[in-house]
């Protein structure tokens, strides 16, 4: 199973929602070691320390690119970073 989380809050350092997002991703990875937890954002951010099943994927940042993009494309390995 793949679990996708919008990691846009992680692009701004030291925010409450950013910390919540990071901890949610870490704990989901630990609680479900058989699942792949994918963090999706259109902007770069510092990689998280976490379980081996936690990874980052970059989604398109430009409006015209977002028209074709869906969360499923990143879950299936497109645009990985």
C-alpha positions in Angstrom: 0.0 0.0 0.0 1.2 3.6 -0.7 0.2 6.5 1.5 0.6 10.0 0.0 0.9 13.1 2.2 1.0 16.7 1.0 4.3 17.9 2.4 4.0 21.6 1.4 3.9 22.6 5.1 7.5 21.3 5.4 8.7 23.9 2.9 8.4 26.6 5.6 10.6 25.9 8.6 9.4 26.0 12.2 5.7 25.9 11.8 3.2 23.9 13.8 1.5 22.3 10.8 5.0 21.5 9.4 6.0 19.6 12.5 2.6 17.8 12.6 3.1 16.7 9.0 6.6 15.5 9.6 5.6 13.5 12.7 2.6 12.1 11.0 4.7 10.8 8.1 7.3 9.3 10.5 4.8 7.6 12.7 2.8 6.2 9.7 6.0 4.8 8.4 6.8 3.1 11.7 3.3 1.9 12.3 2.9 0.4 8.7 6.4 -0.9 7.7 4.8 -2.8 4.8 3.4 0.5 3.3 5.3 3.1 1.4 4.8 6.6 2.8 5.3 9.3 0.0 5.6 13.0 0.9 4.5 15.2 -2.1 5.4 18.8 -2.6 6.0 21.3 -5.4 8.8 23.0 -3.5 12.1 21.7 -2.1 12.4 21.0 1.6 14.9 19.4 4.0 14.6 15.6 3.8 13.2 13.9 6.9 14.9 11.3 9.0 12.6 8.3 9.3 12.0 4.7 8.5 13.2 3.3 5.2 9.7 3.2 3.8 9.4 7.0 3.9 10.3 8.9 0.7 9.9 12.2 -1.0 8.4 12.9 -4.4 8.3 16.2 -6.3 5.1 17.3 -7.9 4.9 19.9 -10.7 5.1 23.5 -9.4 3.9 25.3 -12.5 0.1 25.8 -13.1 0.2 24.3 -16.6 2.0 21.2 -15.3 -0.5 20.7 -12.5 -3.3 20.3 -15.0 -2.1 16.8 -15.9 -0.6 15.8 -12.6 -2.5 13.8 -10.1 -1.4 12.4 -6.7 -1.5 9.0 -8.2 1.3 9.8 -10.7 3.8 10.5 -7.9 2.6 7.4 -6.0 3.6 5.3 -9.0 7.1 6.6 -9.1 6.8 9.6 -11.5 8.9 12.7 -10.6 10.7 11.2 -7.7 13.4 13.1 -5.9 
